Amino acid sequence: MNSKEEVSIEKISELLKKSETDDGTFYGALYDLYLLIGIAKGIDDIKNGRGITLEEFDKEREALYESYSRKFG
């Protein structure tokens, strides 16, 4: 989704009506909406080259772990 692309309220409402919440409450639906937005942002990041490979992630994670190990013993 780019900044010019919009998702209509009707589409969001349709997605939320189709999804089952864990507890069937408004807060469950709100969480589902939050999750859908996060997924849409992730897809947009991948499409626009803002993602990293698992190998790159592993290297970053290992470097972070090592820096914490040195710092905190």
Residue, then its C-alpha position, 0 to 999 in steps of 0.5 A: m500500500n503506498s501513501k496514495e492508496e486508501v483502504s475504505i471503511e467498508k473494506i475494513s468493516e468487511l474484514l473485521k466482520k469476517s474475522e473471528t476474535d478470540d474473545g468476541t469483544f470490541y477489543g478483540a476486533l480492535y486487535d484484529l484491526y491492529l494486526l491487519i494494519g501491521i500485515a499491510k505495512g509489512i507487505d508494503d515494506i517488502k514490495n518497496g525493498r525495506g525488508i531484510t533476509l533471514e541471514e541478515f536478521d541472524k547477523e544483526r541478532e547475533a551482534l546485538y546478543e554479543s554487545y549485550s553479553r559484553k555489556f552485562g556480563 
